[in-house]
């Protein structure tokens, strides 16, 4: 197997880096610049026509898109569930976290006036709705984490979203 590289850019990177750090692997993060596009983009596109950021290169395997990278790394490092029930939980909980992320992106990347106008609604209605679902999920399954009693790839995505919301809340006095 060749050198293992994971390339990330702003966005859903912290959760993938968290998966690697949790497993204490020999993978390393490499920051790519999207403006002029990565000089290796054409080579990567030959391996995977869907190439986008983030992506994972594992030997001859090139995986792209945030959730696909997370599920690939989760399976590779034993953080995607140990049976079919846990795999279903991983898939569903990652999708729910992605719904939370989409709501956050709608707010965080909106024009300044729309951000200010949408902030209260996000923190008073949208965010609690997601947290209520996730809390109900944990209670229903009786686990400490989203998939089982040990961290899994979707937990890293959720931790990133909680962290982003905590930072935002602190900056806007919520």
Buried (B, 14 or more C-beta within 10 A) or exposed (E): EEEBBBBBBEEBBBBBBBBBEBBEBEBEBEEBEEEEBBEEBEEBBEBBEEBBBBBBBBEEEBBBBBBBBBBBBBBBBEBBBEEEEBBEBBBBBBEBBBBBBEBBEBBBEBEEEEBEEBBEEBBEEBBEEBBEBBEEBBEEBEBEBBBBEEBBBBBBBBBBBBEBBEEBEEEEEB
